[in-house]
Amino acid sequence: MTKVTPPDAPFIVDEQHITDFREHGFARIPGLIPADEVARWREIALDTIEEDGRRAGMGGGGTALRTTSDPWWKHDTMTGLVRHPRVAAAAEQLAGTPMRVWSGQAYAKHPHDEVPTIWHEDLTLTPLDAPMNVNAWVALVDVPVERGCLIFLPDSHKRPEPHRAEMSAVKSHATTYMFNEWPELEWYPRVTVPMRAGDVTFHQSTLGHGSHGNHSDGTRLAFIISYTGASAIYQPRPGHQRMDEDLVPGQQLPDHRYPRVSDLLAEAPRP
Ligand SMILES: O=C(O)CCC(=O)C(=O)O
């Protein structure tokens, strides 16, 4: 195991999580966010989506997801969750390489909004060249199967290259592009991961995943923090949406806006 995080980090992942993440492409860490904190973040996420919500694009695929329109740094209230030291520490240890925050957004699926999230991998949608990208999916409410929890295709991150599709393929055939590009993935076993509030899953950007719509009476609420390698280069492809007007293709990401996990851990209160 590569050691990248200090021994006094606010959270140390166990070997099983590392094996799950590296071998199969994802890991679920139960109870990573304590219950009192989850209640606070739930309120903040709901308020922010209420103020600034829009339907998530997912490259043109229809989806039940509603998300915040502005990037996280324009929402003061969400900063603490995006910079959360326990989640950041876990992401970096799983990745096994120095990481930084790329984005953080709240996502709601309203009751009985039953449009699934398309089958996709995140790499195609990510305008970065990086040694590793990881999404942390933080459950802010209980998410049983009928509320539309994530479904992963374990081991799909190990398919042969190229791992990135053209954005035009996503835009023209959003709901089928992943299986059109990599037909063997259609026959991979699928793992459905129900979550308790405070649980967090971490998955690699090359892993296939999707989710069903919300067939329940309660809102499905999650916060997704995307991490990328500390050495990532901003490299948008045709069709990528521009989220940060200040970034120029070919540049490294500036620390003040895309904080390094090592800085988040250095700032974190020690017990
Ligand atoms: O919440 C969902 O339905 C999809 C989330 C997702 O695609 C991700 O976390 O990468």
The ligand as a Gaussian input file, in Angstrom:
#p B3LYP/6-31G(d) Opt

LIG

0 1
 O      -26.007000      10.312000      -7.920000
 C      -26.106000       9.772000      -9.011000
 O      -27.140000       9.257000      -9.415000
 C      -24.904000       9.739000      -9.924000
 C      -23.664000      10.127000      -9.247000
 C      -22.465000      10.004000     -10.097000
 O      -22.539000       9.798000     -11.279000
 C      -21.137000      10.142000      -9.486000
 O      -21.024000      10.309000      -8.259000
 O      -20.139000      10.070000     -10.235000

